[in-house]
């Protein structure tokens, strides 16, 4: 796919010598490819290998873990208080 877009861009650039409109078309095509190109907006401009999807997956996993921790820490806290009360009653 990238090779096809590259060939198309080169052809449009070459046609630009006949009429400048084709240079504009080539620039718009390059902008579209780099801006909206790949899966989730990563595009070919980002050469650092990072992907927005990786961060979204991380964030969803982190949020699920936070909800799990909040839910079960509350339940455990109540259970621990009950056990502490029972221990105090048995001692006293």
SERO-4910 file (N, C-alpha, C, O; in steps of 0.05 Angstrom, whole numbers):
BEGIN
 pado doro    nc1    nc2    nc3   cac1   cac2   cac3    cc1    cc2    cc3    oc1    oc2    oc3
  Unk    A     16    -24      0      0      0      0     17     25      0     12     44    -15
  Unk    A     38     25     17     56     48     18     70     53     -8     73     75    -17
  Unk    A     78     31    -22     92     33    -47     73     45    -68     81     62    -84
  Unk    A     48     37    -68     28     48    -87     25     78    -82     24     93   -102
  Unk    A     22     86    -57     19    115    -52     44    130    -59     42    153    -68
  Unk    A     67    118    -55     93    131    -62     94    135    -92    102    157   -102
  Unk    A     87    115   -108     88    117   -137     68    138   -146     74    154   -164
  Unk    A     44    137   -135     24    157   -142     34    186   -136     29    204   -152
  Unk    A     47    189   -114     57    216   -107     79    224   -126     79    248   -135
  Unk    A     96    206   -134    118    213   -153    105    220   -181    114    239   -194
  Unk    A     85    205   -189     72    211   -214     59    238   -213     61    254   -232
  Unk    A     45    244   -191     32    270   -189     53    292   -188     48    314   -200
  Unk    A     75    288   -175     96    308   -175    107    312   -203    112    335   -211
  Unk    A    111    290   -218    121    293   -245    101    308   -263    109    324   -280
  Unk    A     75    302   -260     55    317   -275     54    346   -267     44    363   -283
  Unk    A     65    353   -244     65    381   -235     81    399   -254     77    423   -254
  Unk    A    100    387   -269    115    403   -288     98    412   -311    104    432   -325
  Unk    A     76    397   -316     58    405   -337     38    425   -327     31    445   -341
  Unk    A     28    421   -303      9    440   -291     12    439   -261     13    418   -249
  Unk    A     15    462   -248     21    463   -219     -1    451   -202      4    445   -178
  Unk    A    -25    448   -213    -47    435   -197    -38    408   -187    -46    400   -165
  Unk    A    -23    393   -203    -15    366   -195      4    366   -171      5    347   -155
  Unk    A     20    388   -169     37    390   -145     20    393   -120     26    382    -99
  Unk    A     -1    408   -123    -19    412   -100    -32    385    -93    -35    378    -70
  Unk    A    -40    370   -114    -52    343   -109    -32    325    -95    -39    310    -77
  Unk    A     -7    326   -104     14    309    -91     18    317    -62     21    300    -45
  Unk    A     18    343    -57     22    353    -29     -2    344    -12      2    336     11
  Unk    A    -26    346    -22    -50    338     -7    -49    308     -1    -55    299     21
  Unk    A    -40    292    -21    -38    263    -17    -17    257      4    -22    240     22
  Unk    A      6    270      3     27    265     23     17    274     51     22    260     71
  Unk    A      3    296     53     -7    305     78    -27    285     89    -26    278    113
  Unk    A    -45    275     72    -65    256     81    -52    230     90    -61    218    110
  Unk    A    -32    221     76    -18    196     84     -4    199    111     -6    182    128
  Unk    A     10    221    114     25    225    139      6    232    163     12    225    185
  Unk    A    -15    246    157    -33    254    179    -53    232    187    -57    227    211
  Unk    A    -65    220    167    -87    201    173    -79    172    165    -96    155    165
  Unk    A    -55    168    158    -45    143    148    -47    119    165    -72    121    169
  Unk    A    -42    104    176    -43     79    191    -67     76    209    -85     92    209
  Unk    A    -66     55    224    -89     45    239   -103     66    255   -125     75    248
  Unk    A    -91     75    277   -105     92    296    -92    120    297    -90    131    318
  Unk    A    -84    130    275    -73    157    274    -43    158    278    -33    181    281
  Unk    A    -29    136    279      0    137    282     14    150    259     31    167    262
  Unk    A      5    143    235     17    154    211     46    146    207     58    133    224
  Unk    A     57    153    184     84    146    178    104    167    189    128    163    188
  Unk    A     93    189    198    111    211    208    124    202    234    146    210    240
  Unk    A    110    186    250    121    178    276    141    156    273    133    132    270
  Unk    A    166    162    273    186    142    269    197    130    294    215    114    294
  Unk    A    186    138    317    196    128    342    184    100    350    191     90    371
  Unk    A    168     89    333    156     63    338    134     63    358    122     42    363
  Unk    A    127     85    368    105     86    388     78     84    373     76     91    349
  Unk    A     59     75    387     32     72    375     12     81    395     13     74    418
  Unk    A     -7     97    386    -28    107    403    -44     84    415    -53     86    438
  Unk    A    -48     63    400    -63     40    410    -50     27    434    -64     18    452
  Unk    A    -24     26    434    -10     14    457    -17     30    483    -21     18    504
  Unk    A    -17     56    481    -24     73    504    -53     69    512    -59     67    536
  Unk    A    -71     67    492    -99     63    499   -103     36    513   -118     34    532
  Unk    A    -89     16    503    -91    -11    516    -80     -9    545    -92    -20    563
  Unk    A    -58      5    548    -46      8    575    -66     23    593    -70     15    616
  Unk    A    -78     44    583    -96     60    600   -121     44    608   -129     46    631
  Unk    A   -132     29    589   -155     12    596   -147     -9    617   -162    -14    636
  Unk    A   -124    -21    614   -115    -41    634   -110    -28    661   -118    -39    682
  Unk    A    -99     -5    661    -94     10    686   -120     17    700   -123     15    724
  Unk    A   -140     27    684   -165     34    695   -180     10    707   -192     11    728
  Unk    A   -179    -13    692   -191    -38    703   -177    -46    729   -191    -54    748
  Unk    A   -151    -44    730   -136    -51    754   -144    -33    777   -147    -42    800
  Unk    A   -146     -7    772   -154     12    793   -182      6    804   -186      6    828
  Unk    A   -201      0    785   -228     -7    795   -227    -32    812   -241    -34    832
  Unk    A   -212    -52    803   -209    -77    818   -198    -72    846   -208    -82    866
  Unk    A   -177    -56    847   -164    -50    873   -183    -35    891   -185    -41    915
  Unk    A   -198    -15    880   -217     -1    897   -238    -19    907   -245    -18    931
  Unk    A   -249    -35    890   -271    -53    898   -263    -72    920   -276    -75    940
  Unk    A   -241    -86    916   -233   -106    935   -218    -95    959   -218   -108    980
  Unk    A   -207    -72    957   -194    -61    981   -216    -52   1001   -212    -54   1025
  Unk    A   -239    -42    990   -261    -35   1008   -272    -60   1022   -278    -60   1046
  Unk    A   -276    -81   1006   -287   -106   1018   -267   -117   1039   -276   -126   1060
  Unk    A   -243   -117   1032   -223   -127   1051   -221   -110   1076   -217   -121   1098
  Unk    A   -223    -84   1073   -222    -66   1096   -244    -72   1115   -240    -74   1139
  Unk    A   -268    -76   1105   -291    -83   1122   -286   -110   1136   -292   -113   1160
  Unk    A   -276   -129   1121   -271   -156   1133   -250   -153   1155   -252   -166   1176
  Unk    A   -229   -138   1149   -207   -134   1169   -218   -121   1194   -210   -129   1216
  Unk    A   -236   -101   1191   -248    -88   1215   -264   -108   1231   -262   -108   1256
  Unk    A   -280   -124   1218   -296   -145   1232   -278   -164   1247   -283   -170   1270
  Unk    A   -257   -173   1234   -238   -191   1248   -225   -178   1271   -221   -190   1292
  Unk    A   -218   -152   1268   -205   -138   1290   -225   -135   1314   -217   -139   1337
  Unk    A   -251   -130   1308   -270   -128   1329   -274   -154   1344   -275   -155   1368
  Unk    A   -274   -176   1328   -277   -202   1340   -253   -208   1358   -256   -219   1380
  Unk    A   -229   -201   1349   -205   -206   1365   -206   -189   1390   -198   -199   1412
  Unk    A   -215   -165   1389   -217   -148   1413   -238   -159   1432   -233   -158   1456
  Unk    A   -260   -170   1422   -280   -181   1440   -270   -206   1454   -276   -211   1477
  Unk    A   -255   -222   1439   -244   -246   1451   -222   -240   1472   -219   -255   1491
  Unk    A   -208   -219   1469   -188   -212   1488   -199   -199   1513   -189   -203   1535
  Unk    A   -220   -184   1509   -230   -167   1531   -250   -179   1548   -260   -166   1567
***
